[in-house]
Amino acid sequence: MGRKLTALADRRGVITFQDEPKAPEGLIAFARGWSKPLREHVEVNARHAYDGKTLLVPGIPEARHDDDAMDALERFGLLIKMRLDGQQGWPV
């Protein structure tokens, strides 16, 4: 299966991955799972920045308020959890 990873995002919506479950200052963890499926689901469902490399949480870059950004992050985290659990559809 490999190793477990944590997916995290900052206030700009930039997604990073790390081995540790604890989020460093300025980042919020939104999903944890086996490396390969976690990366695949995040990469498929994330927005891709203009540089073609940076992954973004949909809804965060354009969020005008922190509450809106947190709502977008929670929704994206639920979507990734659904995908990791083999579920289709969208979180409500």
C-alpha positions as a Markdown table, in Angstrom:
| # | Residue | x | y | z |
|---|---|---|---|---|
| 1 | Met | 0.0 | 0.0 | 0.0 |
| 2 | Gly | 2.9 | 2.4 | 0.6 |
| 3 | Arg | 2.9 | 5.1 | 3.1 |
| 4 | Lys | 0.2 | 7.4 | 4.5 |
| 5 | Leu | 0.2 | 11.1 | 3.5 |
| 6 | Thr | -1.6 | 14.1 | 4.7 |
| 7 | Ala | -3.0 | 16.7 | 2.2 |
| 8 | Leu | -2.9 | 20.3 | 3.4 |
| 9 | Ala | -3.8 | 23.7 | 2.1 |
| 10 | Asp | -2.9 | 27.3 | 2.9 |
| 11 | Arg | -5.2 | 30.4 | 2.8 |
| 12 | Arg | -4.3 | 30.8 | -0.9 |
| 13 | Gly | -5.6 | 27.3 | -1.5 |
| 14 | Val | -2.2 | 25.9 | -2.5 |
| 15 | Ile | -2.2 | 22.1 | -1.7 |
| 16 | Thr | 0.9 | 20.3 | -0.3 |
| 17 | Phe | 1.5 | 16.8 | 0.9 |
| 18 | Gln | 3.5 | 15.6 | 3.9 |
| 19 | Asp | 4.1 | 12.4 | 5.9 |
| 20 | Glu | 3.1 | 13.9 | 9.3 |
| 21 | Pro | -0.5 | 14.2 | 10.3 |
| 22 | Lys | 0.1 | 17.4 | 12.3 |
| 23 | Ala | -0.2 | 20.5 | 10.2 |
| 24 | Pro | 2.5 | 23.1 | 10.4 |
| 25 | Glu | 1.7 | 26.8 | 11.1 |
| 26 | Gly | -0.4 | 28.3 | 8.3 |
| 27 | Leu | -1.6 | 25.1 | 6.8 |
| 28 | Ile | -4.8 | 23.1 | 7.5 |
| 29 | Ala | -5.0 | 19.3 | 6.9 |
| 30 | Phe | -8.0 | 18.3 | 4.9 |
| 31 | Ala | -7.4 | 14.6 | 4.1 |
| 32 | Arg | -5.2 | 11.7 | 5.0 |
| 33 | Gly | -4.8 | 8.4 | 3.3 |
| 34 | Trp | -2.5 | 6.1 | 1.4 |
| 35 | Ser | -0.1 | 8.0 | -0.8 |
| 36 | Lys | -1.1 | 6.9 | -4.3 |
| 37 | Pro | -4.9 | 7.1 | -4.0 |
| 38 | Leu | -4.8 | 10.3 | -2.0 |
| 39 | Arg | -2.5 | 12.0 | -4.5 |
| 40 | Glu | -4.6 | 10.7 | -7.4 |
| 41 | His | -7.9 | 11.9 | -6.0 |
| 42 | Val | -6.6 | 15.3 | -5.0 |
| 43 | Glu | -4.9 | 15.8 | -8.4 |
| 44 | Val | -8.0 | 14.9 | -10.3 |
| 45 | Asn | -10.4 | 17.1 | -8.3 |
| 46 | Ala | -8.2 | 20.1 | -7.6 |
| 47 | Arg | -7.8 | 23.1 | -9.7 |
| 48 | His | -4.5 | 23.4 | -11.5 |
| 49 | Ala | -2.7 | 26.7 | -11.5 |
| 50 | Tyr | -1.4 | 28.4 | -14.6 |
| 51 | Asp | 2.0 | 27.0 | -14.0 |
| 52 | Gly | 0.6 | 23.5 | -14.6 |
| 53 | Lys | 2.2 | 22.2 | -11.4 |
| 54 | Thr | 0.5 | 23.9 | -8.4 |
| 55 | Leu | -2.7 | 22.3 | -7.2 |
| 56 | Leu | -5.4 | 24.6 | -5.7 |
| 57 | Val | -8.5 | 23.8 | -3.5 |
| 58 | Pro | -11.4 | 24.9 | -5.7 |
| 59 | Gly | -13.1 | 28.0 | -4.2 |
| 60 | Ile | -10.3 | 29.2 | -2.0 |
| 61 | Pro | -8.4 | 31.5 | -4.3 |
| 62 | Glu | -11.5 | 33.5 | -5.0 |
| 63 | Ala | -12.9 | 33.4 | -1.5 |
| 64 | Arg | -13.3 | 37.0 | -0.1 |
| 65 | His | -13.6 | 36.0 | 3.5 |
| 66 | Asp | -11.9 | 33.4 | 5.7 |
| 67 | Asp | -15.2 | 31.8 | 6.4 |
| 68 | Asp | -15.8 | 31.2 | 2.7 |
| 69 | Ala | -12.3 | 29.8 | 2.3 |
| 70 | Met | -13.0 | 27.4 | 5.2 |
| 71 | Asp | -16.3 | 26.3 | 3.7 |
| 72 | Ala | -14.5 | 25.5 | 0.4 |
| 73 | Leu | -11.8 | 23.6 | 2.2 |
| 74 | Glu | -14.3 | 21.5 | 4.2 |
| 75 | Arg | -16.3 | 20.7 | 1.1 |
| 76 | Phe | -13.1 | 19.7 | -0.8 |
| 77 | Gly | -12.0 | 17.6 | 2.2 |
| 78 | Leu | -15.4 | 15.8 | 2.2 |
| 79 | Leu | -15.1 | 15.2 | -1.6 |
| 80 | Ile | -11.7 | 13.6 | -1.2 |
| 81 | Lys | -12.9 | 11.5 | 1.7 |
| 82 | Met | -15.8 | 10.3 | -0.4 |
| 83 | Arg | -13.5 | 9.4 | -3.3 |
| 84 | Leu | -11.1 | 7.6 | -0.9 |
| 85 | Asp | -14.1 | 5.6 | 0.4 |
| 86 | Gly | -15.1 | 4.6 | -3.2 |
| 87 | Gln | -18.2 | 6.9 | -3.3 |
| 88 | Gln | -19.4 | 8.9 | -6.3 |
| 89 | Gly | -21.4 | 12.1 | -6.3 |
| 90 | Trp | -20.8 | 15.3 | -4.5 |
| 91 | Pro | -21.0 | 16.3 | -0.8 |
| 92 | Val | -24.1 | 18.2 | 0.1 |
